[in-house]
Amino acid sequence: MNRSLLLAAGLAAAGALGLTGYLSAYPGGTPSSVTNAAPYCARCHSSTSAEQLREMPAAAQASQTPEKKHYPGILKGEESYGKLSEADRGKLVDAIKAVDKNSTVTLTLSSTTVKPGAAMTVTVKTHGGGGPVVGVMLTDNDYRNQSGPIQTEGFVITKAPEVTGMDGKAQTKWTDARAAGLPKGINYVNIYDVHSDPVAGTYADCKVEYSLKAPTAPGEYTVSAAFLYGTEKSTPLGTVQTPDGRKFPLGGGGAESGRIQFAKMVTITVK
Ligand code: HEC
């Protein structure tokens, strides 16, 4: 769907939900969907590399990168970006490019060879992301449109993912929001109170540790992690304050300012 259609759909939704309902749907992660998730859900987001779309034709791959999907609309002053002067639009793109350059995600495994059904841990570290929220998903591979939760391969996430925020403190806000009685071992987390500042050159560091049980069937399995983040709210130029004081990206909730990035895929041998 193109931006105008999304905006139209968004406005229709705003009518149905009330403006606040629409504004809280995206971005800000998915505060009301506390469950397993896969990166394909974030269709508005841009892909930080064409590699994650390698099954698609070259033109379709390129169309999802920020160079094609996000920066040009800002530079041309499309829709709400037209509120900024040309000079400020240039500054906004520079700030967003700095966030992109400094946003990374890595994966560390307690072991890459494990016995069937053995306990193991996977640690995902994120650097950057605009904030105030970033998202992490533990996935079975690194294809944007063909990865799923790691459990689909037979891994079990045995307890709530342990989140460490940018202040170095443990955070349980996300998994605390799971309904009473549901297991908390899910592959997706929102990390809160994150803030990167491309002007000051400071970028958030966060961590998620997953406790897993390996599949019972011997074989080779792959694992990756998706890092979902926003870019515009990292800078005042890209931020709009809502009437009730929340921050919203200048491009709006249907814009392309979100990102999907994957950690380098790792192979695990179960034997
Ligand atoms: C309608 C378009 C759209 C869809 C669909 C969408 N997002 Fe986003 N998302 C955005 C925008 C726009 C931002 C970027 C905000 C910015 O640039 O600061 C964002 C940002 C985010 C962030 C960072 C939060 C923040 O504070 O900026 C997370 C986490 C996220 N999205 C997760 C998801 C997940 C998970 C899904 C699928 C369930 C999803 N998004 C689907 C538009 C979308």
Boltz pocket constraint, residues with backbone or C-beta under 6 A from the ligand:
constraints:
  - pocket:
      binder: B
      contacts: [[A, 6], [A, 26], [A, 27], [A, 28], [A, 29], [A, 30], [A, 37], [A, 38], [A, 39], [A, 40], [A, 41], [A, 42], [A, 43], [A, 44], [A, 45], [A, 130], [A, 131], [A, 132], [A, 133], [A, 134], [A, 135], [A, 190], [A, 228], [A, 229], [A, 230], [A, 231], [A, 232], [A, 233], [A, 234], [A, 249], [A, 252], [A, 253], [A, 254], [A, 255], [A, 256], [A, 257], [A, 258], [A, 259]]
      max_distance: 6.0
